[in-house]
Amino acid sequence: MEKKPRVIDHEFKEWNERMIQKYDPDAFHHHPNPLIRFIENKRVRSIFKMMNIEKEDWVIEIGCGAGNIIEKASTGILFGTDISPSILLKARSRLNQRAHLFLADAQNLPCKGQVFTKVICSEVLEHILEPSLALNEMSRILKDRGIAIVSIPNEPLINRLKNIFVRLRIFKWLFPKVPEKMNDEWHLHIYDLDGWLNLFKISFKVNGIRSVPFPWLPLRYVVHLERLE
């Protein structure tokens, strides 16, 4: 299942900036609800467990936001990019030159081909106009057998659970400043897991999937992808 984009190309950057001001992604890592903080922390830990960064790795996070994820990398030569100037300023302040940061569109990266050994793209693809273009770019900039770790929301399940909380009239109390349906706001696409996997398999081999926070409660999927030769 997919929700077609509501935004046209020349309006995207301005619209995305408005969404960042409304739903600051940095704030989710410090959300007052401990469940949201737990899920965010579990997602970040899963990314690094699956990636296994080595000292010599060139690692880039696409859609790095305020740098909440890339700052957790303990080694490697680190890069980050985002389309939002305001959120990138937060990343510069947080990372303090630990990573090379630059402004760019995930669908058209200003990078040479086959430069990086590892790519992180976490909770980004559902926000952009053409996820397939971003995936093609990720494949292009990765070296042969390079690894990409992608995390995506399980939107159908999330929306079903939100609907239960709304009917019980406790949603706004449990999740302040969280929309009842993110696909009415910042998420431009909805896929189930099979839909995402079909998209990934155009450019990558799928090597593994983790459900976050638990296998029986897959609110997020963290997917290990290997560049096709």
Stockholm file with secondary structure:
# STOCKHOLM 1.0

chainA/1-229         MEKKPRVIDHEFKEWNERMIQKYDPDAFHHHPNPLIRFIENKRVRSIFKMMNIEKEDWVIEIGCGAGNIIEKASTGILFGTDISPSILLKARSRLNQRAHLFLADAQNLPCKGQVFTKVICSEVLEHILEPSLALNEMSRILKDRGIAIVSIPNEPLINRLKNIFVRLRIFKWLFPKVPEKMNDEWHLHIYDLDGWLNLFKISFKVNGIRSVPFPWLPLRYVVHLERLE
#=GR chainA/1-229 SS CCCCCSSCGGGHHHHHHHHHHHSCHHHHTTCSSHHHHHHHHHHHHHHHHHHCCCTTCEEEEETCTTSTTGGGCCSSEEEEEESCHHHHHHHHHHHTTSSEEEECBTTBCCCCSSCEEEEEEESCGGGSSCHHHHHHHHHHHEEEEEEEEEEEECHHHHHHHHHHHHHTTCHHHHSTTCCSCGGGTTCCCCCCHHHHHHHHTTTEEEEEEEEEEETTEEEEEEEEEEECC
#=GC SS_cons         CCCCCSSCGGGHHHHHHHHHHHSCHHHHTTCSSHHHHHHHHHHHHHHHHHHCCCTTCEEEEETCTTSTTGGGCCSSEEEEEESCHHHHHHHHHHHTTSSEEEECBTTBCCCCSSCEEEEEEESCGGGSSCHHHHHHHHHHHEEEEEEEEEEEECHHHHHHHHHHHHHTTCHHHHSTTCCSCGGGTTCCCCCCHHHHHHHHTTTEEEEEEEEEEETTEEEEEEEEEEECC
//
